[in-house]
Amino acid sequence: MHKVVASADEAIRDISDGATIMVGGFGLCGIPENLIRALVRKGVKNLTTISNNVGVDGLGMGLLLAAGPPRRTGDPGFSGAARHLQVHRPQVGFRSRNPERLV
């Protein structure tokens, strides 16, 4: 199977509304910036995202938050400085490290 594609847009072409995606990196280091931007351009909505952070305004997962909140975000260990997190927090189910508590 040939897994090399020509662009980030081609790499995310099969990701549709409601998909679950896992986003790598730590803080803003090693994040798939081009793939995140491609998802924003495509306009994918209602994602369930799994990541250790939610980025900052204008970078990383913060771009997805600005485009519209994900349906659910799994355990962000670092909330960064994303203002959109504060705006959309009631709509996003963040899991706390304490399983009995949903923030």
Backbone as a chain_set.jsonl record, in Angstrom:
{"seq": "MHKVVASADEAIRDISDGATIMVGGFGLCGIPENLIRALVRKGVKNLTTISNNVGVDGLGMGLLLAAGPPRRTGDPGFSGAARHLQVHRPQVGFRSRNPERLV", "coords": {"N": [[0.84, -1.167, 0.0], [0.635, 2.168, -0.9], [1.415, 4.985, 0.883], [2.09, 7.657, 0.694], [1.242, 10.997, 0.143], [0.402, 13.878, -1.867], [-0.306, 16.291, -0.679], [-1.432, 18.043, 2.299], [-4.163, 18.44, 2.225], [-5.019, 16.315, 0.637], [-4.27, 14.234, 2.304], [-6.111, 14.36, 4.39], [-8.518, 13.888, 3.222], [-10.405, 11.791, 3.581], [-11.478, 12.221, 6.069], [-14.359, 12.957, 7.755], [-17.348, 14.816, 8.775], [-18.057, 14.422, 12.223], [-16.073, 12.586, 12.763], [-13.506, 10.815, 14.647], [-10.439, 11.924, 15.759], [-6.949, 11.63, 16.456], [-4.526, 13.741, 17.701], [-1.188, 14.425, 17.5], [1.844, 15.539, 19.232], [3.282, 17.884, 21.59], [2.252, 20.361, 23.627], [2.916, 23.033, 21.626], [4.807, 21.85, 20.118], [5.804, 19.658, 17.613], [3.256, 19.279, 16.564], [0.746, 18.472, 14.082], [0.647, 20.797, 12.107], [0.041, 21.519, 9.385], [-1.871, 19.604, 8.681], [-3.913, 20.171, 10.492], [-4.61, 22.754, 9.641], [-5.559, 22.061, 7.109], [-7.836, 20.586, 7.809], [-9.393, 22.635, 8.895], [-9.726, 24.254, 6.606], [-11.219, 22.466, 5.065], [-13.532, 22.378, 6.508], [-14.57, 20.552, 8.339], [-16.803, 19.327, 10.787], [-18.046, 18.802, 14.181], [-16.117, 17.09, 15.365], [-14.517, 14.535, 17.273], [-11.883, 14.971, 19.273], [-8.674, 13.817, 20.212], [-6.152, 14.684, 22.21], [-3.243, 16.064, 23.818], [-3.447, 18.693, 24.418], [-5.076, 21.876, 23.787], [-4.108, 23.814, 22.159], [-3.311, 27.222, 21.155], [-4.63, 30.533, 20.573], [-4.962, 30.903, 17.141], [-3.06, 28.979, 16.492], [-2.213, 25.503, 16.132], [-4.428, 23.217, 17.746], [-6.072, 25.232, 18.531], [-6.889, 26.518, 16.228], [-8.839, 24.771, 15.21], [-10.716, 24.988, 17.259], [-11.448, 27.662, 16.961], [-12.718, 27.553, 14.514], [-15.012, 26.226, 15.067], [-16.424, 24.518, 17.749], [-15.136, 21.296, 18.754], [-17.002, 18.213, 18.988], [-16.359, 16.726, 21.196], [-13.552, 16.714, 23.356], [-10.761, 14.89, 24.181], [-9.27, 14.647, 27.252], [-7.422, 17.149, 27.666], [-4.263, 17.873, 28.654], [-2.897, 20.215, 28.756], [-4.151, 23.328, 28.572], [-3.393, 25.535, 27.194], [-3.427, 28.823, 25.758], [-5.84, 29.32, 24.604], [-8.402, 31.33, 23.816], [-10.827, 30.598, 22.786], [-11.455, 28.259, 24.03], [-12.524, 29.002, 26.488], [-14.842, 30.287, 25.623], [-16.262, 28.259, 24.278], [-16.405, 26.21, 26.078], [-18.749, 25.201, 27.567], [-19.964, 23.664, 25.613], [-18.303, 21.636, 25.006], [-17.181, 18.516, 26.048], [-14.937, 18.088, 28.356], [-12.705, 15.814, 29.671], [-11.672, 15.248, 32.915], [-8.636, 14.49, 34.708], [-9.449, 13.119, 36.829], [-11.627, 10.572, 36.922], [-14.2, 10.713, 37.941], [-15.112, 13.191, 37.623], [-16.409, 15.541, 35.451], [-15.378, 18.162, 33.65]], "CA": [[0.0, 0.0, 0.0], [1.389, 3.413, -1.009], [0.815, 5.913, 1.835], [2.598, 9.011, 0.519], [0.299, 11.838, -0.6], [1.009, 15.107, -2.373], [-0.64, 17.488, 0.104], [-2.197, 17.835, 3.533], [-5.58, 18.326, 1.849], [-5.227, 14.942, 0.173], [-4.105, 13.338, 3.449], [-7.299, 14.383, 5.263], [-9.729, 13.84, 2.382], [-11.378, 10.81, 4.067], [-11.997, 12.62, 7.383], [-15.653, 13.607, 7.542], [-18.034, 15.308, 9.969], [-18.308, 13.419, 13.251], [-14.946, 11.653, 12.895], [-12.636, 10.89, 15.814], [-9.045, 12.026, 15.335], [-5.943, 11.792, 17.502], [-3.565, 14.737, 17.232], [0.059, 14.295, 18.232], [2.585, 16.718, 19.632], [3.273, 18.242, 23.0], [2.143, 21.811, 23.55], [2.923, 23.396, 20.209], [5.935, 21.16, 19.489], [5.509, 18.401, 16.943], [1.854, 19.147, 16.149], [0.589, 18.408, 12.629], [0.087, 22.1, 11.742], [-0.535, 21.537, 8.038], [-3.086, 18.782, 8.673], [-4.945, 20.927, 11.219], [-5.072, 23.821, 8.733], [-6.351, 21.421, 6.051], [-9.151, 20.275, 8.386], [-10.124, 23.897, 8.994], [-10.123, 24.617, 5.23], [-12.261, 21.544, 4.603], [-14.765, 22.701, 7.227], [-15.077, 19.384, 9.06], [-17.484, 19.718, 12.027], [-18.423, 17.776, 15.174], [-15.041, 16.13, 15.57], [-14.053, 14.139, 18.592], [-10.438, 15.076, 19.175], [-7.878, 13.262, 21.3], [-4.908, 15.427, 22.185], [-2.831, 16.428, 25.166], [-3.636, 20.127, 24.603], [-6.024, 22.483, 22.847], [-3.442, 24.852, 21.398], [-3.454, 28.626, 21.507], [-5.316, 31.255, 19.506], [-4.25, 31.018, 15.883], [-2.094, 27.894, 16.267], [-2.554, 24.168, 16.608], [-5.841, 22.874, 17.938], [-6.796, 26.49, 18.659], [-7.513, 26.796, 14.929], [-10.076, 23.988, 15.134], [-11.657, 25.585, 18.197], [-11.94, 28.911, 16.382], [-13.593, 27.225, 13.392], [-16.218, 25.632, 15.621], [-15.949, 23.586, 18.772], [-15.303, 19.862, 18.511], [-18.077, 17.608, 19.768], [-15.756, 16.307, 22.464], [-12.097, 16.713, 23.345], [-10.297, 13.957, 25.197], [-8.246, 14.915, 28.248], [-6.325, 18.063, 27.376], [-3.427, 18.095, 29.82], [-2.456, 21.597, 28.715], [-5.209, 24.062, 27.882], [-2.815, 26.616, 26.408], [-4.004, 30.146, 25.939], [-6.906, 29.425, 23.611], [-9.592, 32.029, 24.309], [-12.014, 29.879, 22.323], [-11.763, 27.224, 25.022], [-13.412, 29.611, 27.474], [-16.109, 30.59, 24.965], [-16.974, 27.045, 23.879], [-16.295, 25.169, 27.1], [-19.987, 24.497, 27.9], [-20.381, 22.784, 24.529], [-17.283, 20.613, 24.82], [-17.038, 17.7, 27.252], [-13.552, 17.803, 28.678], [-12.537, 14.845, 30.746], [-10.656, 15.557, 33.906], [-7.821, 13.326, 35.056], [-10.254, 12.427, 37.84], [-12.725, 10.022, 36.132], [-15.513, 10.988, 38.526], [-15.401, 14.595, 37.441], [-16.44, 16.055, 34.104], [-15.205, 19.617, 33.768]], "C": [[0.898, 1.246, 0.0], [0.717, 4.477, -0.142], [1.328, 7.338, 1.709], [1.602, 9.793, -0.33], [0.974, 13.156, -0.941], [0.75, 16.331, -1.499], [-1.384, 17.105, 1.382], [-3.681, 17.677, 3.218], [-5.913, 16.917, 1.372], [-5.159, 13.957, 1.348], [-5.355, 13.274, 4.319], [-8.607, 14.208, 4.483], [-10.791, 12.866, 2.902], [-11.924, 11.141, 5.448], [-13.269, 13.423, 7.164], [-16.235, 14.099, 8.863], [-18.291, 14.16, 10.938], [-17.175, 12.433, 13.481], [-14.237, 11.836, 14.238], [-11.209, 10.917, 15.307], [-8.139, 12.174, 16.553], [-4.858, 12.697, 16.93], [-2.324, 14.676, 18.107], [0.687, 15.629, 18.588], [2.509, 16.923, 21.129], [3.309, 19.757, 23.072], [2.034, 22.189, 22.095], [4.073, 22.734, 19.458], [5.465, 19.858, 18.853], [4.061, 18.217, 16.527], [1.763, 19.118, 14.622], [-0.094, 19.681, 12.099], [-0.607, 22.1, 10.388], [-1.814, 20.718, 7.956], [-4.225, 19.49, 9.401], [-5.496, 22.037, 10.329], [-5.931, 23.243, 7.604], [-7.744, 21.056, 6.561], [-10.008, 21.531, 8.502], [-10.604, 24.327, 7.607], [-11.266, 23.753, 4.738], [-13.584, 21.813, 5.308], [-15.384, 21.53, 7.962], [-15.634, 19.829, 10.416], [-17.731, 18.512, 12.933], [-17.37, 16.69, 15.357], [-14.935, 15.749, 17.036], [-12.542, 14.136, 18.473], [-9.778, 14.501, 20.415], [-6.514, 13.917, 21.193], [-4.511, 15.773, 23.606], [-2.962, 17.925, 25.412], [-4.647, 20.65, 23.595], [-5.432, 23.688, 22.135], [-3.603, 26.242, 21.977], [-4.18, 29.312, 20.355], [-4.427, 31.348, 18.269], [-3.236, 29.937, 15.577], [-2.643, 26.563, 16.776], [-4.05, 23.929, 16.7], [-6.7, 24.118, 18.152], [-7.474, 26.891, 17.36], [-8.819, 26.032, 14.771], [-11.131, 24.553, 16.073], [-12.264, 26.86, 17.625], [-12.927, 28.648, 15.25], [-14.937, 26.673, 13.851], [-15.797, 24.557, 16.589], [-16.103, 22.132, 18.351], [-16.451, 19.334, 19.366], [-17.567, 17.222, 21.146], [-14.248, 16.328, 22.302], [-11.629, 15.834, 24.484], [-9.108, 14.475, 25.973], [-7.125, 15.861, 27.827], [-5.509, 18.314, 28.635], [-2.956, 19.532, 29.902], [-3.497, 22.376, 27.942], [-4.688, 25.243, 27.104], [-3.473, 27.941, 26.721], [-5.133, 30.371, 24.944], [-8.137, 30.083, 24.222], [-10.861, 31.283, 23.918], [-12.408, 28.763, 23.268], [-12.74, 27.774, 26.048], [-14.781, 29.868, 26.872], [-16.921, 29.33, 24.726], [-17.017, 25.969, 24.956], [-17.617, 24.482, 27.441], [-20.413, 23.481, 26.841], [-19.434, 21.604, 24.344], [-17.117, 19.837, 26.107], [-15.598, 17.352, 27.506], [-13.488, 16.819, 29.826], [-11.404, 15.299, 31.649], [-9.797, 14.321, 34.114], [-8.504, 12.516, 36.152], [-11.496, 11.89, 37.108], [-14.112, 10.303, 36.685], [-15.958, 12.412, 38.251], [-15.364, 14.955, 35.971], [-16.425, 17.563, 34.182], [-16.035, 20.304, 32.728]], "O": [[1.814, 1.353, 0.815], [-0.432, 4.84, -0.398], [1.016, 8.164, 2.567], [1.168, 9.327, -1.383], [2.004, 13.502, -0.363], [1.499, 17.305, -1.565], [-1.892, 15.992, 1.518], [-4.377, 16.886, 3.854], [-6.983, 16.393, 1.681], [-5.896, 12.972, 1.383], [-5.631, 12.237, 4.923], [-9.689, 14.37, 5.048], [-11.979, 13.099, 2.68], [-12.766, 10.4, 5.957], [-13.261, 14.442, 6.473], [-15.687, 13.834, 9.933], [-18.689, 13.068, 10.533], [-17.301, 11.532, 14.311], [-14.355, 12.88, 14.879], [-10.801, 10.056, 14.527], [-8.525, 12.772, 17.557], [-4.341, 12.464, 15.837], [-2.406, 14.857, 19.322], [0.147, 16.695, 18.293], [1.777, 16.232, 21.837], [4.276, 20.378, 22.633], [1.141, 21.709, 21.397], [4.292, 23.028, 18.282], [4.798, 19.051, 19.502], [3.665, 17.107, 16.17], [2.62, 19.684, 13.943], [-1.256, 19.649, 11.695], [-1.716, 22.618, 10.255], [-2.744, 21.091, 7.242], [-5.376, 19.416, 8.971], [-6.708, 22.241, 10.268], [-6.913, 23.859, 7.191], [-8.726, 21.199, 5.832], [-11.21, 21.494, 8.237], [-11.759, 24.72, 7.447], [-12.179, 24.242, 4.072], [-14.646, 21.51, 4.765], [-16.594, 21.51, 8.188], [-15.001, 20.621, 11.114], [-17.637, 17.362, 12.504], [-17.698, 15.511, 15.488], [-15.229, 16.549, 17.923], [-11.978, 13.392, 17.672], [-10.266, 14.678, 21.531], [-5.803, 13.731, 20.206], [-5.353, 15.775, 24.504], [-2.625, 18.397, 26.498], [-5.027, 19.945, 22.66], [-6.166, 24.497, 21.568], [-3.981, 26.414, 23.136], [-4.327, 28.731, 19.28], [-3.289, 31.811, 18.341], [-2.609, 29.96, 14.517], [-3.43, 26.514, 17.722], [-4.828, 24.374, 15.856], [-7.917, 24.069, 17.977], [-8.523, 27.536, 17.382], [-9.798, 26.573, 14.257], [-12.312, 24.594, 15.727], [-13.458, 27.108, 17.786], [-13.862, 29.422, 15.045], [-15.898, 26.662, 13.081], [-14.906, 23.762, 16.288], [-17.069, 21.769, 17.68], [-16.821, 19.955, 20.363], [-18.271, 17.378, 22.144], [-13.726, 16.0, 21.237], [-12.052, 16.012, 25.626], [-8.046, 14.715, 25.399], [-5.989, 15.422, 27.649], [-6.013, 18.909, 29.588], [-2.649, 20.026, 30.987], [-3.707, 22.109, 26.758], [-5.46, 25.905, 26.411], [-4.005, 28.15, 27.811], [-5.352, 31.495, 24.495], [-8.832, 29.48, 25.04], [-11.859, 31.33, 24.638], [-13.571, 28.362, 23.305], [-13.684, 27.086, 26.436], [-15.791, 29.683, 27.55], [-18.133, 29.322, 24.944], [-17.618, 24.915, 24.747], [-17.62, 23.261, 27.597], [-21.146, 22.54, 27.146], [-19.741, 20.674, 23.598], [-16.928, 20.438, 27.165], [-15.084, 16.399, 26.92], [-14.16, 16.996, 30.842], [-10.327, 15.681, 31.191], [-10.193, 13.219, 33.734], [-8.167, 11.352, 36.37], [-12.345, 12.685, 36.706], [-15.102, 10.147, 35.971], [-17.07, 12.795, 38.612], [-14.364, 14.691, 35.304], [-17.349, 18.176, 34.717], [-16.036, 21.532, 32.651]]}, "num_chains": 1, "name": "protein.A"}
